[in-house]
């Protein structure tokens, strides 16, 4: 896997974090992955990711908020 793209969505009002995340995922190559940092877990994003063929892992971010690592699902 290559270096991640990081999108910091903290401080943005919905739906901006989801829009920014989905836009970045459109340009993601199959060997790349995305890390987003949000103020709260993106509950509405999770079903969308699964539908689009991505997996996700959410962990607390050391500076506050949540870090979500998004990768293409392995077939």
Secondary structure as GFF3:
##gff-version 3
##sequence-region A 1 75
A	DSSP	beta_strand	5	8	.	.	.	ID=ss1
A	DSSP	alpha_helix	16	26	.	.	.	ID=ss2
A	DSSP	beta_strand	34	38	.	.	.	ID=ss3
A	DSSP	alpha_helix	43	52	.	.	.	ID=ss4
A	DSSP	beta_strand	54	60	.	.	.	ID=ss5
A	DSSP	beta_strand	66	72	.	.	.	ID=ss6
###
